């Protein structure tokens, strides 16, 4: 397989798999808030605190794309 094609394949698969994991983590955070009867502020706090870790991956992807231009 061509090296360039392989790199493109890896990039697409990485983005798809990590995106799926991020969606699953959001579901876990939702279930955690629901099962603990957190209330409105509890939902907001959980999504901000636990979901903030995903912002790093998204920011990295944006920065890489901006640097390519």
Secondary structure as UniProt FT lines:
FT   HELIX           3..35
FT   TURN            36..37
FT   HELIX           39..68
//
